[in-house]
Amino acid sequence: MLKPIPDHLRTNLKVLFVGFNPSIKSSETGHHYANPNNRFWTILYRSGLTPVKLTAEEDDRLLEYGYGLTNIVARPTKEAAEITKAEYQQGRMDLLDKITRYQPGVVCFVGKGVYQEFSQKRQVSWGMQDNPVSNSHEFVAPSSSGLVRMKLDEITAIYQKLTEVVKKGDDHPWN
């Protein structure tokens, strides 16, 4: 039986990263973004969000940088297409509760589809979102999945905009 993986959360995070749901590999290892084809750790490093390239096994170290990890749906699947409407509805409510409780400065949705499910908006652009659904700033970035056809440099450039937001936020209360 596949198990959900633990969130990495605390109050006043600079950024809370939200994925679709854990992969099979993440469920097996108990770590976020554990599939070797997933580029999440490379993207964080190349975009300047982390000073070193972490591994999935070090996912809890993101808290040291003021970053947290969660998913809109906890159930691991081979692909996001397996997630049901009911799971998304429950996940949306659970995620809103987490955002309200932990109050991150920015919620970064790792994938446009994740934000579409959360916000119920169809037209979504990359970057900071106008009219956030939650009480935090909301940022939409491309999925780090190896299945995404965007070039790594294009994805990294979008995440660099998040790095700029974080650096500008050094005078905000989440520090």
N, C-alpha and C positions, 0 to 999 in steps of 0.2 A: 504494500500500500504506500502510495506516495504521500509524503508529509509536507505541510506548509513549512516555510522557513521563517525564522524569527525576524521581526522588524528591528531596525536599529534606530531608536527614537530617544529624544530627550527634549526638554523645553528650550526655547530660544535658539533653535537651529538657524544657521544662515540659509541653508537650502535643504529641503526634503525632496529627494528624488523618488518619483513614483513610476513604477513599471506596470505592465499589464498583469503578469502573474509569474510565478517561478517556473523555470524550465524543468525538465526531467532531471538534468544534471544538477541544477541547483537544489532540487529536492533530495537527490542522492547525497550531495555533499553538505547540505545545510548552509550554503553560502549563496549570496546574491550574485547574479551575472557570472555564473560558474561555467557556462558552456564555452569551450575554447574558441568557438567562432564568434562569440559576443565581443564587441569592441569597447564596451563601457569603460574599462579600466584604462585602456589606451587613450580614449577620448578625454577622460578627466585629466590625465597627465598632459597630453598635447595641448589642451585648451588652457592650461595654467590653473585649473581648479585644485590640483594636487601637485606638490613639489616633487613627488616621486611616483613611479608607476606601481600602484598597489596590485595585489592579486585578489582573486575572489576569496581566498582563505583569510585575507586581511580586511574583509569588508567592514568589520566592526571598528577598524581604525579610522574610518571616515568621520566618526564622531569627534575625533581629535581635531579635525579641520572645521567642525561645526556643520557637518553634513549628516543627514539621516537617509534611511532606505526603507521603503515599503512598496506595496503593490496594490492596485485597485481590487484585485481578486487574489485570495490566498491559495486557492487550489492549483497545484502544479499541473501543467498540460504540455503536450508536445508542441502545440501551437495555439496562439490566441483565438483562432477560429473555433476552438472547442469550448470556449467560455459561453455560458448561457445568459440570456437576458436577465433572468432572475439573479444570477450571480453578480452581474454588473449593477443591478439595482441595489442589492445589499452592499456591494463593495463601495458604491457611490456614497451611501449613508455612513458606512464605517470610516471611509476616508475623510469625509467632512468632519466626523467626530474627532479623528486623529489631528486634523489641521486645527480645529478649534481648541483641543486640549493642549497641543504642543506649540502652537503659534509660531511656525517657522517664518522667517522673513520672506522667503520665496519658496513656492512649490514648483519644482521642475518636473514636468510630465515627460517621461522618456518615451516619446512616440505621440504623433498627432492623434492616433486612434484612442489612446488612453485619455487624452484631454476631451476628445469628442464624447466618449462614454461618460466622463465625469461631469462635463459642463452641459451636455445635451445640445451643444452647438454643432452645426455641420460645417460652417465656414470658419476655419481656424488657420491662422498664419503662424509662422515660426516666431519665437521670441516672446516678449512680454505681452500679456493679454489685456485689452481694455475691458472694463466691467468684469472683474473677477467674480467667480461664484462664491469663493470662500472669503475669509477675513485676512488672507495673505495675498501677496503678489503672486501671479501665476505666469509661468514661463513654459512655452512649448518647444521642445527640442526633438530632433529625429530619434527614432529608436536606434539603439546601438546593436541590434541584432545583425548577425552576418547575412541575413536574408534581405536586408535593406539594400537597395541598389545604388543609393547615393555614394559618392566617393568619400573616403574617410576625411579628406581635406575639407570638403563641403560641410560635412557634419561637424567637424572640429570648429570651423569658423562660426557656426551657430552657437556652439557651446562657449566660444570665446566671448560672445555677447553676455552670456550668463556670468562669466568671470568678471567682466567689467561691472556688472550690476553688483556683484558681491564686493568688489574692491571699493566701489562708490559707497556701499553700505557700511563701511567701517565705522561711521559715526552713528549707526543705528543701534537700537537697544538690544538686538540679537547678538551683539558682541560682548 
